Amino acid sequence: MPPNLNVLLRSRSLKLRLVTPDPGSPALDESISWVHSSDLEDPTPFLDPGQLLLTDGTQFPTSPASATPATERLSATGNGDAYDTYVRRLVDHGIAGLGFATQVIHGTLPKELEDACRLHGLPLLEVPDRTPFIAIIRSVADYLAKEEHARAEWSLQAQRALSRAALRPDGLTSILGELERQLHSWVALYDAAGNYVRMPRNRPVPSDIAGEVAARVQRALAAGNRSASHTEVGGQSITLQTLGRKDSLRGALVLGAIEPLDPARTDIVNSVIGLASLALEQTRTLDTARRHLRAGVFEQLLAGSTDVALRTAQQVWGTLPREPILVTASRQESPAPNLLEALELLADDHRGAVFYALRGDLLVVLAGTAHQRKVLELLQRHGTCGVSSGTGMDHLSNALEEATRALRRATEMGKTVVEFSELSEGGMLGLLHAEQAGPVARGLLQPLVEHDRIEQTELLSTVREWFANNCVWDKTARHLGVHRHTLRNRIDAAGRILGLNLDNMHDRLELFAAVQFLED
């Protein structure tokens, strides 16, 4: 930490006297970046905020006989106003304090200066004549040099500790634990799906901000870019850094409850980010090999070699999902790495209960009914998907066809999920897309609708009733309260208007389908 006014006041060699504020004031603990001396009427253009200004008061009048042109201008407005203007200007510029030398130009400290400093809250120190300004400047410079050396030594020792941690069997866990000890903060690692990775012996994320931190991590990962951000969550300062390459992020590192990062601390954090990124990148080749293996196992299942696929799966993943299984298909021309990472983690968390494979641009997931909800929650964030009905491994190819057909329907309808049961419940008509068939049905039946409107007939309602009674003439006639011949004449009239021969099965089915979709 840089020195402050209390450090200078405690120095016996400087013999500085505190004039204002009172001892114990927080203003005396403010850091001093440097010391500058100036006797200008307005020295602020040459000063930086946080500096200590030293002056011997040449710019202030001592007596009319000794007044200079500059001090005459000060006297013209009155000494009190001049001191007030001078002090207010320093405060507005962010000066940390003012040291005034006595027994040089002024025998004593001007009362007006003391009053102005007390009024505006500017710390004022009296510098005795036996203390040269260069001694104060050198004292601050020595303190800063000593502090810089200490920080460099700390940084070197911290780097060595991190290097030793990286060589341990649990390298990543040890690295993050060492970072916590060095920064006296909590450190959290999140995987590519935004899930919190629990590390043994590491401090957890405070429960009151864990949800907000996780949400920010997920937004950063969703952006797909390498990024670093510093913000506040629940009153705590946190630093969030994504890990990995652009569009192929491997996770995120979050540091919380930390002081502002100075260069030494920043170097340590950057070293940990590099080591963590390297550790995560080393698993990328292994992940690719596992996905190729998954694809091979899935092809074995489709080919009916269930025993071979099961033995292979047991060697790597433990087992395969228990029957009945649901097959979920999602079209992924270039699947997001975060999606594949999340599926891998889901499969690991529920060992044997979830299995996935890439088949060209089709992502296929096998899961039991107990875990299907989690599968859908994940896939819906990355596109549409279709779900088969429950099946066994022996009928996997049929289930894949069902899931693919449901996926096509989901794409056509703009829905995120369509289950095959939604199609099969409607029979063959259920396989038609209502939103596409509806306009065709209205177009086909429009002549009949117009005829009923102009002629005040009820041919369309008669056709509906006829189909509702399975085209049985006597039963339909009784429901309508008309003679069977009258009913026959109405149906024939409807056929002529529509250009259909309703004695022909094809035309009768055409009209039946149109009536169904017109009602939908």
C-alpha positions in Angstrom: 0.0 0.0 0.0 1.3 3.6 -0.7 2.1 5.7 2.3 -0.4 8.1 4.0 -0.2 11.2 6.1 -0.2 9.1 9.3 3.0 7.4 8.1 4.7 10.8 7.6 3.4 12.1 11.0 4.9 9.1 12.8 8.3 9.8 11.3 10.5 11.3 14.1 13.0 12.7 11.6 10.5 14.8 9.8 9.0 16.4 12.9 5.8 17.3 11.1 2.9 18.7 13.2 -0.8 18.0 12.4 -2.9 21.1 12.4 -6.1 19.8 11.0 -8.1 17.5 11.1 -8.1 15.8 14.4 -6.0 12.6 14.9 -7.9 9.5 13.9 -9.7 11.2 11.0 -10.1 8.9 7.9 -8.6 11.6 5.8 -5.2 10.9 7.3 -5.4 7.3 6.0 -5.8 8.3 2.4 -2.9 7.1 0.2 -0.3 9.5 -1.1 0.9 8.9 -4.6 3.7 11.4 -4.5 4.9 14.7 -3.0 5.2 17.9 -5.0 6.3 21.4 -3.9 5.0 24.6 -5.5 4.6 28.3 -4.5 2.3 29.0 -7.5 -1.0 30.8 -6.8 -2.7 27.9 -8.7 -0.5 24.8 -8.9 -3.3 22.4 -9.8 -2.4 22.2 -13.5 0.9 20.6 -12.4 -0.5 18.2 -9.8 -2.3 14.8 -9.9 -5.1 13.8 -7.5 -3.8 12.0 -4.4 -0.6 14.0 -4.1 0.7 15.9 -1.1 1.5 19.5 -1.8 4.3 21.4 0.0 4.6 25.2 0.0 6.5 27.9 1.9 3.8 30.4 1.3 5.6 32.8 -1.0 2.4 33.3 -2.9 0.7 34.6 0.2 1.4 38.2 1.4 3.3 38.7 4.7 3.2 42.5 4.8 2.5 45.4 2.4 6.2 46.2 2.1 7.2 42.8 1.0 4.2 42.1 -1.3 5.0 41.0 -4.9 2.6 41.6 -7.9 1.1 38.2 -7.3 0.5 38.8 -3.6 -0.9 42.2 -4.4 -3.6 40.5 -6.4 -4.3 38.3 -3.4 -4.5 41.2 -1.1 -6.9 43.0 -3.4 -9.6 40.5 -2.6 -8.7 40.1 1.1 -6.5 37.5 2.7 -9.3 35.3 3.9 -10.9 35.1 0.5 -7.5 34.4 -1.1 -6.8 31.5 1.3 -10.3 30.1 0.9 -10.0 30.2 -2.9 -6.6 28.5 -2.8 -7.7 25.7 -0.5 -11.0 25.1 -2.3 -9.1 24.8 -5.6 -6.8 22.1 -4.1 -9.7 20.2 -2.6 -11.6 20.2 -5.9 -8.5 18.8 -7.6 -8.3 15.9 -5.1 -5.1 16.9 -3.3 -4.4 14.6 -0.3 -3.0 17.3 2.0 -1.0 20.5 2.3 2.3 20.9 4.1 3.1 24.5 5.0 6.7 25.5 5.9 7.1 28.1 8.8 10.1 30.2 9.7 11.0 30.5 6.0 8.7 33.2 4.5 6.0 33.2 7.3 7.0 33.1 10.9 3.9 31.3 11.9 1.1 29.4 10.2 -1.5 31.9 8.7 -4.7 31.7 10.7 -6.7 32.3 7.5 -5.1 29.2 5.9 -5.8 27.0 8.9 -9.5 28.2 8.9 -9.9 27.5 5.2 -8.4 24.0 5.5 -10.6 23.2 8.4 -13.6 24.5 6.6 -13.0 22.5 3.4 -11.6 19.4 5.0 -8.1 19.6 3.6 -5.5 18.0 5.9 -2.9 20.6 6.9 0.6 19.9 8.2 3.1 22.3 9.6 6.7 21.8 8.3 9.4 23.2 10.6 12.2 25.1 9.1 14.7 22.4 10.0 12.9 19.9 7.7 13.7 20.4 4.1 11.1 19.5 1.5 13.5 17.1 -0.1 13.5 15.1 3.1 9.7 14.6 2.9 9.9 13.7 -0.8 12.7 11.2 -0.2 10.8 9.6 2.7 7.8 9.0 0.4 10.0 7.8 -2.4 11.8 5.4 -0.1 8.5 4.1 1.2 7.1 3.5 -2.3 10.3 1.8 -3.4 10.2 -0.5 -0.3 6.6 -1.3 -1.0 7.3 -2.0 -4.6 10.1 -4.4 -3.6 7.8 -6.1 -1.1 5.1 -6.6 -3.8 7.7 -8.0 -6.2 9.0 -10.4 -3.6 5.4 -11.4 -2.8 4.6 -11.9 -6.4 7.7 -14.1 -6.9 6.8 -16.3 -3.9 3.2 -16.6 -5.0 4.3 -17.6 -8.5 6.5 -20.3 -6.9 3.6 -21.5 -4.7 1.3 -21.8 -7.8 3.9 -23.7 -9.7 4.3 -26.2 -6.9 0.5 -26.5 -6.7 0.3 -27.2 -10.5 2.7 -30.2 -10.0 0.3 -31.9 -7.5 -2.0 -34.8 -8.7 -5.0 -32.6 -8.2 -3.3 -29.7 -10.0 -6.3 -27.5 -10.9 -7.9 -27.9 -7.4 -4.5 -27.1 -5.8 -3.9 -24.0 -8.0 -7.3 -22.5 -7.2 -6.8 -23.2 -3.5 -3.4 -21.5 -3.6 -4.9 -18.5 -5.3 -7.5 -18.2 -2.5 -4.7 -18.2 0.1 -2.6 -15.7 -1.8 -5.5 -13.2 -2.4 -7.5 -13.9 0.8 -10.6 -14.2 -1.3 -13.0 -16.9 -2.6 -12.4 -18.5 -6.0 -15.1 -20.3 -8.0 -14.7 -22.4 -11.2 -17.7 -22.9 -13.5 -17.8 -25.5 -16.3 -18.7 -24.8 -20.0 -22.4 -25.2 -19.2 -22.3 -22.6 -16.4 -22.5 -25.1 -13.6 -20.5 -24.5 -10.4 -17.7 -27.0 -10.0 -17.2 -27.8 -6.4 -13.6 -28.0 -5.3 -12.5 -29.8 -2.1 -11.1 -27.5 0.5 -12.0 -24.3 -1.5 -14.3 -21.7 0.0 -17.8 -21.7 -1.5 -19.5 -18.8 -3.2 -21.5 -16.9 -0.6 -25.1 -18.2 -0.7 -26.7 -14.8 -0.9 -25.0 -14.0 -4.2 -24.5 -17.4 -5.7 -27.5 -17.2 -7.9 -26.6 -13.8 -9.4 -23.0 -14.9 -9.9 -24.1 -18.0 -11.7 -26.4 -16.0 -14.0 -23.6 -13.6 -14.9 -21.4 -16.6 -15.7 -24.0 -18.1 -18.0 -24.4 -14.8 -19.8 -20.7 -14.5 -20.3 -20.4 -18.1 -21.6 -23.4 -17.6 -23.9 -21.6 -14.7 -25.6 -18.9 -17.1 -26.6 -16.0 -14.6 -26.3 -12.9 -14.5 -24.1 -13.7 -11.7 -21.7 -12.8 -10.3 -18.3 -15.1 -8.1 -16.2 -15.0 -6.4 -12.8 -18.3 -5.6 -11.1 -20.1 -5.7 -7.8 -22.7 -8.3 -6.7 -24.4 -7.9 -3.4 -21.9 -5.4 -2.2 -18.9 -7.7 -3.0 -16.4 -6.9 -5.7 -15.9 -9.8 -8.1 -13.8 -10.5 -11.2 -15.1 -12.8 -13.9 -12.8 -14.3 -16.5 -13.9 -16.8 -19.2 -11.5 -19.6 -20.0 -10.8 -21.2 -23.4 -10.9 -19.9 -26.9 -13.4 -17.8 -28.7 -16.5 -19.8 -29.6 -15.0 -22.7 -27.7 -15.1 -21.6 -24.1 -14.2 -24.2 -21.5 -15.6 -22.5 -18.4 -15.2 -19.4 -16.2 -13.2 -18.3 -13.2 -14.7 -16.0 -10.6 -12.8 -14.2 -7.8 -14.8 -12.6 -5.1 -14.4 -10.4 -2.0 -11.1 -9.1 -3.3 -9.4 -5.7 -3.1 -8.7 -3.8 -6.3 -6.1 -5.7 -8.2 -2.7 -4.1 -8.3 -0.1 -5.2 -11.0 1.3 -7.9 -8.7 -2.1 -9.4 -8.0 -3.1 -9.1 -11.6 0.0 -11.1 -12.6 -0.9 -13.8 -10.2 -4.5 -14.0 -11.5 -3.3 -14.0 -15.1 -1.0 -16.9 -14.3 -3.8 -18.9 -12.7 -6.0 -18.2 -15.7 -3.3 -19.5 -18.0 -2.7 -22.6 -15.9 -6.5 -23.3 -15.6 -7.0 -22.7 -19.4 -4.2 -25.2 -20.1 -5.6 -27.8 -17.8 -9.0 -27.5 -19.4 -7.6 -27.5 -22.9 -5.7 -30.7 -22.3 -9.0 -32.5 -22.0 -10.2 -31.3 -25.4 -8.5 -34.1 -27.4 -9.9 -36.6 -24.9 -13.4 -35.2 -25.3 -13.2 -35.5 -29.1 -12.1 -39.1 -28.9 -15.0 -39.8 -26.5 -17.4 -38.3 -29.0 -16.1 -40.5 -31.8 -16.5 -43.5 -29.5 -20.0 -42.5 -28.7 -20.9 -42.2 -32.4 -19.4 -45.7 -32.9 -21.4 -47.2 -30.0 -24.6 -45.6 -31.3 -24.1 -47.1 -34.8 -23.6 -50.5 -33.2 -26.9 -50.1 -31.4 -28.7 -49.1 -34.6 -27.2 -52.2 -36.4 -28.6 -54.4 -33.7 -25.2 -55.3 -32.1 -26.5 -54.4 -28.7 -24.2 -56.8 -26.8 -21.0 -55.3 -28.3 -22.3 -51.7 -27.7 -23.2 -52.5 -24.1 -19.8 -54.0 -23.4 -18.0 -51.0 -24.9 -20.2 -48.6 -22.9 -19.6 -50.5 -19.7 -15.8 -50.0 -20.2 -16.1 -46.2 -20.5 -19.4 -44.9 -19.1 -20.6 -47.8 -16.9 -23.7 -48.7 -18.8 -26.5 -47.5 -21.1 -29.9 -46.1 -20.2 -32.4 -48.6 -19.0 -35.5 -49.5 -21.0 -37.9 -48.0 -21.8 -35.8 -45.2 -23.4 -36.8 -42.0 -25.1 -34.9 -40.9 -28.2 -34.5 -37.1 -28.6 -33.2 -35.7 -31.9 -32.0 -32.2 -32.5 -30.6 -30.7 -35.7 -27.2 -29.1 -35.0 -25.3 -28.2 -38.1 -22.4 -26.9 -35.9 -23.3 -27.8 -32.3 -22.2 -25.2 -29.7 -19.3 -26.5 -27.6 -21.2 -25.4 -24.5 -24.0 -27.8 -25.5 -21.7 -30.8 -26.0 -19.9 -29.9 -22.7 -23.2 -29.7 -20.9 -24.3 -33.1 -22.3 -21.1 -34.6 -21.3 -21.5 -33.3 -17.8 -25.1 -34.5 -17.7 -24.1 -38.0 -18.8 -21.3 -38.0 -16.1 -23.7 -36.8 -13.4 -26.3 -39.5 -14.2 -23.8 -42.2 -15.1 -25.5 -44.6 -17.5 -28.8 -42.9 -17.5 -28.1 -40.5 -20.3 -26.2 -41.2 -23.6 -25.7 -38.9 -26.5 -24.1 -39.2 -30.0 -23.6 -37.0 -33.0 -24.8 -38.5 -36.3 -23.8 -36.1 -39.0 -25.7 -32.9 -38.2 -28.2 -34.8 -36.0 -27.6 -34.8 -32.2 -29.3 -37.8 -30.7 -29.8 -38.3 -27.0 -31.0 -41.5 -25.3 -32.4 -41.2 -21.8 -34.8 -42.8 -19.4 -38.1 -41.1 -18.5 -36.7 -40.0 -15.1 -34.0 -37.8 -16.8 -35.9 -36.7 -19.9 -36.9 -33.4 -18.4 -33.2 -32.4 -17.9 -32.4 -33.4 -21.5 -35.2 -31.2 -22.9 -34.3 -28.2 -20.7 -30.8 -28.3 -22.1 -31.6 -29.0 -25.8 -34.4 -26.4 -25.9 -31.8 -23.7 -25.2 -30.0 -24.6 -28.4 -32.8 -25.3 -30.9 -35.8 -27.5 -31.7 -36.1 -31.2 -30.9 -38.3 -34.2 -31.5 -39.0 -37.0 -29.0 -39.9 -40.6 -29.8 -42.3 -42.8 -27.9 -40.8 -45.1 -25.2 -39.0 -48.1 -26.7 -36.3 -50.7 -26.1 -32.8 -51.0 -27.6 -34.0 -53.6 -30.1 -36.3 -51.0 -31.7 -33.9 -48.1 -31.6 -33.9 -47.5 -35.4 -37.7 -47.1 -35.3 -37.5 -44.8 -32.4 -34.9 -42.7 -34.2 -37.2 -42.4 -37.2 -40.0 -41.3 -34.8 -37.8 -38.7 -33.2 -36.6 -37.4 -36.6 -40.2 -37.1 -37.9 -41.2 -35.3 -34.7 -38.2 -33.0 -35.2 -39.4 -32.1 -38.7 -42.8 -31.3 -37.4 -41.3 -29.1 -34.6 -39.4 -27.2 -37.3 -42.4 -26.7 -39.5 -44.6 -25.5 -36.6 -41.9 -23.3 -35.0 -42.2 -25.2 -31.7 -39.2 -26.1 -29.5 -40.4 -29.7 -28.8 -42.8 -32.1 -30.5 -43.3 -35.6 -29.2 -44.2 -38.4 -31.7 -47.2 -39.2 -29.6 -48.7 -35.9 -30.7 -48.5 -37.1 -34.3 -49.6 -40.7 -33.7 -52.7 -39.7 -31.7 -54.1 -38.0 -34.8 -53.5 -41.1 -37.0 -52.5 -40.4 -40.6 -54.3 -37.1 -40.5 -52.2 -36.2 -37.5 -49.1 -36.5 -39.8 -50.4 -33.6 -41.8 -49.5 -30.1 -40.8 -52.7 -28.4 -39.8 -51.4 -24.9 -40.5 -50.5 -25.9 -44.1 -53.6 -28.1 -44.7 -56.1 -25.5 -43.3 -55.7 -23.0 -46.2 -56.1 -25.8 -48.7 -59.2 -27.0 -47.0 -60.7 -23.5 -47.0 -59.9 -23.1 -50.6 -61.5 -26.4 -51.6 -64.7 -25.7 -49.6 -65.1 -22.0 -50.5 -67.5 -22.6 -53.3 -69.8 -24.6 -51.0 -69.5 -21.9 -48.3 -70.4 -19.2 -50.8 -73.4 -21.2 -52.2 -74.8 -21.6 -48.7 -74.4 -17.9 -48.0 -76.1 -16.8 -51.3 -78.8 -19.4 -51.6 -79.4 -19.7 -47.8 -78.9 -23.5 -47.9 -77.1 -25.8 -45.4 -75.1 -28.0 -47.7 -71.9 -27.8 -45.7 -73.6 -28.6 -42.4 -75.3 -31.5 -44.1 -72.0 -32.9 -45.4 -70.5 -32.6 -41.8 -73.5 -34.6 -40.4 -73.2 -37.2 -43.1 -69.5 -37.8 -42.3 -70.3 -37.8 -38.6 -72.7 -40.7 -39.2 -70.1 -42.6 -41.3 -72.0 -41.7 -44.5 -75.0 -43.9 -43.5 -78.0 -42.4 -45.3 -80.9 -43.4 -43.1 -79.2 -42.5 -39.8 -78.1 -39.1 -41.2 -81.6 -38.4 -42.5 -83.2 -39.1 -39.1 -80.7 -36.8 -37.4 -81.4 -34.0 -39.8 -85.1 -34.7 -39.8 -85.4 -35.0 -43.6 -86.2 -37.7 -46.1 -83.4 -40.0 -47.3 -83.9 -38.8 -50.9 -83.7 -35.2 -49.8 -80.4 -36.0 -48.1 -79.1 -37.7 -51.2 -80.0 -34.7 -53.3 -78.1 -32.4 -51.0 -75.0 -34.5 -51.0 -75.1 -34.8 -54.8 -75.5 -31.0 -55.0 -72.5 -30.5 -52.8 -70.5 -32.8 -54.9 -71.4 -30.9 -58.2 -70.6 -27.5 -56.6 -67.2 -28.8 -55.5 -66.5 -30.8 -58.7 -66.3 -34.1 -56.7 -67.9 -37.5 -57.3 -68.8 -38.5 -53.8 -69.6 -42.0 -54.9 -65.9 -42.3 -55.5 -63.8 -43.2 -52.4 -60.9 -40.9 -53.3 -63.2 -37.9 -53.7 -65.1 -38.8 -50.6 -61.8 -39.0 -48.5 -60.7 -35.7 -50.1 -63.8 -33.9 -48.9 -63.7 -35.7 -45.5 -60.1 -34.4 -44.9 -61.0 -30.9 -46.0 -64.0 -30.8 -43.5 -61.7 -32.0 -40.7 -59.1 -29.2 -41.3 -61.7 -26.6 -41.8 -63.1 -27.3 -38.4 -59.6 -27.1 -36.9 
